[in-house]
Amino acid sequence: MHELGVVFHSIKQIHQIAEENNVKKIHSVTIEIGEVSTVIPYYFEDCWNWAIKKEPLLKDAKLIIEPIPAITYCEDCQKEYSTLNYGKTCPYCKSQHTYLLTGNEIQIKQIEVID
C-alpha cells in the first residue's frame, strides 16, 4: 500500500506551506487524485485519517478528495478522449500514437485554515 507514503509526503508539503504562511491549525485539505495515478482514494483517506491523529497542525482536519479525469491526446487526429474508456488506442482514428494529458497526478489543491 503506497498510499501511506503518499499521505506522509503530502503531510510534509502541507507542513512546509503552513510554516511559510504562519498557519497554526488547518481545517481542511483538498487533494486531487488522478484516475490513473495508482492511488486508491479510499486507501488514501484511510491512511490520512490514521496519520493526522499524530499531527497537531492537522488533527481533525477534513480531507476532500477530487478526481482528475484521465484524458489522452492522439497525435494523429489531434483529438482528446477518456483514457478509462479507450486506453491507449484512439477511438476516433484507431491510432496508438497517443499520450496521457491528465489523470496521473496527485496534488494539493486547497488548504483551508482556522483563524
MONORPE-V990930 format. One record per backbone hydrogen bond with DSSP energy under -1.0 kcal/mol. NH is the residue of the N-H (numbers start at 1). CO is the residue of the C=O. If there is no record, write none. Layout:
# MONORPE-V990930
[[NH CO] [NH CO]]
This chain:
# MONORPE-V990930
[[6 2] [7 3] [8 4] [9 5] [10 6] [11 7] [12 8] [13 9] [14 10] [15 11] [16 12] [17 13] [18 14] [19 15] [20 16] [21 17] [22 19] [23 18] [26 57] [27 112] [28 112] [29 62] [30 110] [31 64] [32 107] [33 66] [34 105] [35 68] [36 103] [37 34] [44 40] [45 41] [46 42] [47 43] [48 44] [49 45] [50 46] [51 47] [52 48] [54 51] [55 52] [59 55] [61 58] [62 27] [64 29] [66 31] [68 33] [71 102] [72 81] [73 99] [74 79] [75 97] [78 74] [81 72] [83 70] [86 82] [87 83] [89 86] [90 95] [94 90] [98 96] [99 73] [101 71] [102 71] [107 32] [109 30] [110 30] [112 28] [114 25]]
